[in-house]
């Protein structure tokens, strides 16, 4: 039997542009949802192939599809950043801090 090296996806929330508060909820494929706070990272073992990463703050959701090869560790950055729309400015006046999510491979 041929042994396939372990592959991993590591999602980090360490970007300085992050709002540094509020939970970010991550899910890889159909695995259990994980909570990611600022300055945390999550490592998930996966089989090689195509995988979908989903991040949500329960209002906004961002997804990223990645292809993982055998033995590869794929680094993903997750960030919660303030929204810059007119609607966002109106929401700030009401005490709600609107933000959006971004994900990218690094």
N, CA, C and O of each residue as an XYZ file, in Angstrom:
424
protein
N       0.841     -1.179      0.000
C       0.000      0.000      0.000
C       0.886      1.244      0.000
O       1.869      1.315      0.738
N       0.537      2.207     -0.821
C       1.295      3.454     -0.922
C       0.782      4.428      0.133
O      -0.420      4.671      0.242
N       1.704      4.977      0.901
C       1.332      5.941      1.931
C       1.348      7.351      1.343
O       2.349      7.771      0.763
N       0.244      8.080      1.491
C       0.137      9.445      0.996
C       0.504     10.404      2.125
O      -0.075     10.323      3.208
N       1.467     11.322      1.890
C       1.841     12.269      2.946
C       0.651     13.125      3.369
O      -0.207     13.465      2.553
N       0.612     13.469      4.654
C      -0.475     14.287      5.188
C      -0.472     15.688      4.563
O       0.580     16.305      4.400
N      -1.637     16.162      4.228
C      -1.812     17.530      3.729
C      -2.587     18.310      4.770
O      -3.413     17.754      5.494
N      -2.311     19.622      4.837
C      -2.985     20.451      5.836
C      -3.370     21.798      5.251
O      -2.750     22.298      4.313
N      -4.403     22.360      5.831
C      -4.794     23.741      5.570
C      -4.646     24.480      6.890
O      -5.222     24.076      7.900
N      -3.873     25.564      6.881
C      -3.685     26.371      8.084
C      -4.285     27.749      7.813
O      -3.832     28.470      6.925
N      -5.303     28.102      8.584
C      -5.958     29.398      8.441
C      -5.510     30.283      9.603
O      -5.637     29.910     10.769
N      -4.983     31.467      9.262
C      -4.483     32.408     10.264
C      -5.275     33.706     10.210
O      -5.657     34.171      9.136
N      -5.511     34.276     11.366
C      -6.167     35.583     11.457
C      -5.218     36.515     12.211
O      -5.392     36.769     13.402
N      -4.210     37.018     11.493
C      -3.156     37.807     12.134
C      -2.886     39.120     11.414
O      -1.981     39.853     11.813
N      -3.632     39.437     10.379
C      -3.371     40.637      9.584
C      -3.627     41.905     10.406
O      -4.631     42.001     11.111
N      -2.712     42.875     10.310
C      -2.827     44.125     11.077
C      -4.058     44.939     10.694
O      -4.502     45.769     11.487
N      -4.627     44.729      9.502
C      -5.827     45.462      9.065
C      -7.101     44.931      9.714
O      -8.156     45.558      9.618
N      -7.007     43.783     10.370
C      -8.160     43.154     11.010
C      -8.737     44.078     12.089
O      -7.997     44.835     12.718
N     -10.051     44.017     12.301
C     -10.682     44.851     13.329
C     -10.368     44.358     14.742
O     -10.654     45.051     15.719
N      -9.789     43.179     14.852
C      -9.280     42.622     16.114
C     -10.351     42.337     17.164
O     -10.043     42.242     18.352
N     -11.572     42.203     16.745
C     -12.649     41.827     17.653
C     -13.669     41.017     16.874
O     -13.576     40.915     15.651
N     -14.601     40.465     17.540
C     -15.656     39.647     16.961
C     -15.140     38.287     16.496
O     -13.983     38.138     16.102
N     -16.011     37.326     16.553
C     -15.684     35.967     16.115
C     -15.757     35.859     14.608
O     -16.529     36.559     13.952
N     -14.945     34.975     14.076
C     -15.005     34.581     12.679
C     -15.210     33.073     12.692
O     -14.475     32.354     13.369
N     -16.195     32.590     11.954
C     -16.524     31.175     11.959
C     -16.050     30.556     10.647
O     -16.413     31.016      9.564
N     -15.232     29.501     10.758
C     -14.632     28.851      9.597
C     -15.154     27.441      9.428
O     -15.439     26.738     10.397
N     -15.272     27.046      8.165
C     -15.629     25.670      7.872
C     -14.866     25.241      6.626
O     -14.845     25.959      5.626
N     -14.246     24.081      6.687
C     -13.585     23.484      5.533
C     -14.456     22.324      5.080
O     -14.720     21.390      5.838
N     -14.895     22.401      3.835
C     -15.795     21.392      3.269
C     -17.002     21.207      4.200
O     -17.673     22.178      4.551
N     -17.271     19.964      4.597
C     -18.400     19.687      5.493
C     -17.947     19.361      6.912
O     -18.706     18.794      7.698
N     -16.712     19.721      7.236
C     -16.201     19.459      8.586
C     -16.869     20.394      9.592
O     -17.555     21.342      9.210
N     -16.667     20.126     10.853
C     -17.254     20.949     11.913
C     -16.752     22.386     11.827
O     -15.600     22.641     11.474
N     -17.630     23.301     12.153
C     -17.291     24.723     12.145
C     -16.337     25.036     13.305
O     -16.486     24.513     14.410
N     -15.359     25.897     13.028
C     -14.380     26.323     14.033
C     -14.512     27.833     14.241
O     -14.846     28.559     13.305
N     -14.255     28.304     15.447
C     -14.263     29.736     15.734
C     -12.829     30.241     15.732
O     -11.946     29.639     16.343
N     -12.606     31.355     15.038
C     -11.269     31.926     14.937
C     -11.309     33.373     15.404
O     -12.009     34.207     14.829
N     -10.546     33.657     16.456
C     -10.419     35.012     16.975
C      -9.136     35.634     16.424
O      -8.308     34.934     15.841
N      -8.970     36.934     16.605
C      -7.763     37.613     16.148
C      -6.532     37.019     16.841
O      -6.569     36.708     18.031
N      -5.460     36.867     16.093
C      -4.182     36.271     16.509
C      -4.263     34.778     16.759
O      -3.416     34.230     17.463
N      -5.243     34.115     16.210
C      -5.339     32.664     16.314
C      -5.136     32.046     14.934
O      -5.271     32.705     13.903
N      -4.808     30.758     14.955
C      -4.727     29.992     13.720
C      -5.324     28.614     13.964
O      -5.391     28.133     15.095
N      -5.751     28.001     12.884
C      -6.345     26.671     12.950
C      -5.690     25.825     11.864
O      -5.610     26.245     10.709
N      -5.220     24.630     12.234
C      -4.645     23.686     11.280
C      -5.603     22.509     11.124
O      -6.042     21.916     12.109
N      -5.919     22.180      9.877
C      -6.873     21.112      9.591
C      -6.225     20.131      8.619
O      -5.785     20.525      7.538
N      -6.165     18.866      8.994
C      -5.648     17.829      8.108
C      -6.713     17.499      7.062
O      -7.889     17.340      7.387
N      -6.283     17.398      5.804
C      -7.207     17.110      4.701
C      -6.575     16.094      3.765
O      -5.358     15.906      3.757
N      -7.411     15.451      2.988
C      -6.887     14.593      1.926
C      -6.541     15.488      0.738
O      -7.162     16.537      0.567
N      -5.578     15.108     -0.075
C      -5.248     15.917     -1.242
C      -6.465     16.076     -2.155
O      -7.300     15.177     -2.255
N      -6.553     17.221     -2.814
C      -7.661     17.483     -3.726
C      -8.246     18.866     -3.514
O      -7.668     19.709     -2.828
N      -9.397     19.079     -4.113
C     -10.073     20.371     -4.057
C     -10.866     20.506     -2.758
O     -11.592     19.596     -2.359
N     -10.714     21.659     -2.109
C     -11.407     21.930     -0.846
C     -11.988     23.338     -0.868
O     -11.444     24.239     -1.506
N     -13.099     23.510     -0.162
C     -13.751     24.815     -0.038
C     -13.671     25.287      1.404
O     -14.075     24.587      2.331
N     -13.137     26.497      1.570
C     -13.056     27.137      2.879
C     -14.114     28.235      2.905
O     -14.207     29.045      1.984
N     -14.897     28.249      3.957
C     -15.946     29.252      4.119
C     -15.729     29.971      5.443
O     -15.515     29.336      6.476
N     -15.786     31.301      5.407
C     -15.664     32.107      6.620
C     -16.881     33.027      6.701
O     -17.284     33.631      5.707
N     -17.451     33.123      7.882
C     -18.633     33.965      8.046
C     -18.600     34.684      9.391
O     -18.006     34.211     10.360
N     -19.257     35.839      9.419
C     -19.476     36.550     10.682
C     -20.965     36.535     11.009
O     -21.434     37.289     11.861
N     -21.694     35.673     10.324
C     -23.146     35.478     10.425
C     -23.935     36.535      9.647
O     -25.159     36.443      9.546
N     -23.245     37.531      9.101
C     -23.891     38.515      8.223
C     -23.286     38.413      6.831
O     -24.009     38.359      5.836
N     -21.966     38.387      6.764
C     -21.245     38.265      5.499
C     -20.503     36.941      5.473
O     -20.037     36.452      6.502
N     -20.400     36.363      4.268
C     -19.692     35.103      4.086
C     -18.757     35.217      2.895
O     -19.094     35.834      1.885
N     -17.591     34.624      3.019
C     -16.619     34.582      1.927
C     -16.163     33.135      1.782
O     -15.921     32.457      2.781
N     -16.043     32.654      0.536
C     -15.562     31.306      0.301
C     -14.331     31.347     -0.592
O     -14.140     32.274     -1.379
N     -13.508     30.329     -0.452
C     -12.287     30.207     -1.231
C     -12.104     28.734     -1.563
O     -12.135     27.884     -0.674
N     -11.915     28.432     -2.841
C     -11.642     27.064     -3.274
C     -10.144     26.918     -3.495
O      -9.522     27.751     -4.154
N      -9.568     25.858     -2.942
C      -8.134     25.613     -3.110
C      -7.901     24.149     -3.458
O      -8.680     23.275     -3.081
N      -6.830     23.901     -4.175
C      -6.424     22.549     -4.530
C      -5.172     22.223     -3.726
O      -4.163     22.920     -3.830
N      -5.237     21.171     -2.933
C      -4.136     20.783     -2.056
C      -3.479     19.534     -2.634
O      -4.158     18.555     -2.946
N      -2.150     19.573     -2.775
C      -1.432     18.412     -3.290
C      -0.908     17.577     -2.118
O      -0.817     18.082     -0.999
N      -0.562     16.306     -2.357
C      -0.088     15.445     -1.264
C       1.115     16.046     -0.542
O       2.078     16.477     -1.178
N       1.054     16.070      0.787
C       2.134     16.563      1.620
C       2.210     18.074      1.755
O       3.071     18.585      2.472
N       1.329     18.795      1.083
C       1.369     20.262      1.098
C       0.662     20.825      2.330
O      -0.351     20.292      2.783
N       1.215     21.909      2.856
C       0.530     22.712      3.863
C       0.188     24.037      3.196
O       1.077     24.788      2.795
N      -1.103     24.317      3.082
C      -1.568     25.538      2.431
C      -1.905     26.561      3.495
O      -2.711     26.299      4.388
N      -1.284     27.731      3.399
C      -1.563     28.820      4.325
C      -2.650     29.728      3.776
O      -2.597     30.158      2.624
N      -3.630     30.011      4.611
C      -4.745     30.885      4.237
C      -4.822     32.021      5.254
O      -4.757     31.794      6.462
N      -4.959     33.230      4.753
C      -5.163     34.394      5.619
C      -6.653     34.710      5.662
O      -7.325     34.725      4.631
N      -7.153     34.959      6.852
C      -8.539     35.374      7.047
C      -8.509     36.713      7.771
O      -7.718     36.912      8.693
N      -9.375     37.628      7.349
C      -9.375     38.957      7.956
C     -10.796     39.508      8.007
O     -11.590     39.305      7.088
N     -11.099     40.205      9.090
C     -12.344     40.957      9.221
C     -11.960     42.430      9.102
O     -11.225     42.950      9.941
N     -12.449     43.096      8.073
C     -12.078     44.490      7.844
C     -13.315     45.370      7.787
O     -14.381     44.921      7.367
N     -13.178     46.620      8.209
C     -14.331     47.521      8.189
C     -14.850     47.720      6.768
O     -14.076     47.802      5.815
N     -16.146     47.794      6.649
C     -16.770     48.085      5.366
C     -16.693     49.584      5.114
O     -16.764     50.374      6.055
N     -16.547     49.985      3.843
C     -16.373     51.398      3.523
C     -17.523     51.972      2.701
O     -17.326     52.943      1.969
N     -18.685     51.411      2.802
C     -19.822     51.898      2.022
C     -20.602     52.969      2.789
O     -20.416     53.141      3.993
N     -21.462     53.674      2.087
C     -22.342     54.673      2.716
C     -23.238     54.005      3.747
O     -23.482     54.557      4.820
N     -23.726     52.817      3.418
C     -24.558     52.073      4.362
C     -23.772     51.798      5.646
O     -24.324     51.870      6.744
N     -22.496     51.487      5.504
C     -21.659     51.232      6.676
C     -21.567     52.464      7.558
O     -21.614     52.356      8.783
N     -21.435     53.636      6.946
C     -21.359     54.875      7.727
C     -22.654     55.095      8.509
O     -22.617     55.518      9.665
N     -23.784     54.814      7.890
C     -25.066     54.957      8.575
C     -25.184     53.951      9.721
O     -25.747     54.261     10.771
N     -24.650     52.747      9.512
C     -24.720     51.729     10.557
C     -23.856     52.114     11.752
O     -24.220     51.831     12.893
N     -22.730     52.746     11.507
C     -21.862     53.184     12.605
C     -22.617     54.161     13.505
O     -22.462     54.133     14.726
N     -23.428     55.021     12.902
C     -24.210     55.982     13.678
C     -25.202     55.292     14.609
O     -25.590     55.856     15.632
N     -25.610     54.085     14.260
C     -26.556     53.343     15.088
C     -25.861     52.450     16.110
O     -26.525     51.764     16.886
N     -24.524     52.455     16.115
C     -23.793     51.656     17.087
C     -23.377     50.288     16.596
O     -22.768     49.526     17.348
N     -23.686     49.959     15.367
C     -23.297     48.666     14.797
C     -21.997     48.863     14.020
O     -21.879     49.797     13.227
N     -21.036     47.994     14.247
C     -19.770     48.098     13.522
C     -19.802     47.094     12.368
O     -19.607     45.897     12.579
N     -20.048     47.581     11.151
C     -20.113     46.660     10.006
C     -18.711     46.285      9.524
O     -17.806     47.119      9.493
N     -18.556     45.046      9.158
C     -17.285     44.622      8.604
C     -17.500     43.506      7.600
O     -18.512     42.806      7.634
N     -16.545     43.350      6.714
C     -16.610     42.285      5.725
C     -15.444     41.336      5.950
O     -14.533     41.622      6.727
N     -15.486     40.216      5.266
C     -14.496     39.182      5.429
C     -13.720     39.013      4.140
O     -14.278     39.137      3.050
N     -12.432     38.730      4.262
C     -11.634     38.395      3.091
C     -10.783     37.174      3.424
O     -10.339     36.995      4.558
N     -10.568     36.345      2.418
C      -9.741     35.139      2.522
C      -8.797     35.117      1.337
O      -9.201     35.452      0.224
N      -7.548     34.732      1.550
C      -6.646     34.554      0.424
C      -5.559     33.558      0.795
O      -5.226     33.368      1.965
N      -5.020     32.930     -0.240
C      -3.926     31.971     -0.068
C      -2.627     32.762      0.016
O      -2.407     33.684     -0.769
N      -1.767     32.403      0.968
C      -0.459     33.071      1.062
C       0.670     32.079      1.159
O       1.833     32.474      1.245
